[in-house]
Amino acid sequence: MPHLAASAAFVSLALAPLVVGLAGCPTAVAEIVTVDKETVAGTVSDQLAKQVGSPPDSVTCPEDLEGVVGTELRCELVVGNDTYGVTVTVTSVKGTTVNFHIAVDDQPKQPQ
């Protein structure tokens, strides 16, 4: 499955604002934006489908992705009998938009 790793996908997600006003305080505190793990997995699947013409059998991510530049999340994708690691890396955050890079491992994981 090297063709999935040949070119990286760049993904932008627009998220709902996460600004919280504190009771009794005149200012608001911005929270770290997070992308739900199912949304990350779905976006990875959609972007890879656009690149190679068909979606992987499944993509799973163990936790939500924090919208902090440089944050990495390791996910897994399954195609047929092969499981590949996927690294999702936050490249920028502007307001509530989190941009991230998707890189699929060159080789499938070895069965354990």
Secondary structure, DSSP 8 states (H G I E B T S, - for coil): -HHHHSS-EEEEEE----EEE-TT-SSEEE---EE-HHHHHHHHHHHHHHHHSS--SEEE-SS-EE-STT-EEEEEEEETTEEEEEEEEEEEEETTEEEEEEEE-SS-----
